[in-house]
């Protein structure tokens, strides 16, 4: 019997829940923009004690700008022209002193009024827009699967046309 309940629940989640999630929702709330600055990011950690940089209500819309996880110097060494490296990335690398063990710069956190511990939050991504026309990947020379690549070049920058996306 338990097996049938689990199977029925699984089918409901797979079929009915996505249909409900696709219902259009009117933007009744406020619209915010959150850009990365030395005061609006955390670097390399998640900590629930970090004070929020933005407070919103359920139904609000937030456009969040994020940054790539690499230093301006690394991009320059991969031959990205200096004028194509985002100024917020330079500012954050120069001014943020509190850094966790990770490499990623995270925009936020955002506090949602009325949300409580244990609540499930629905986040709808309306659009993803690329801010820069390049990406960077680096391989560790000791990684067995990457040895052939790193013998010729340790860093590679990839450029693309935004219109192709």
Buried (B, 14 or more C-beta within 10 A) or exposed (E): EEEEEEEEEEEEEEEEEEEEEEEEEEEEBEEBEBEBBBEBBBBBEEEEEEEEBBEBEEEBBBEBBBBBBBBBEBBBEBEBEEEEBBEBBBBBBEEBEEEEEEEBBBBBBBEBEEEEEEEEEEEEEEEEEEEBEBBBEEBEEEEEEBEEBBEEEBBBBEEEEEEEE
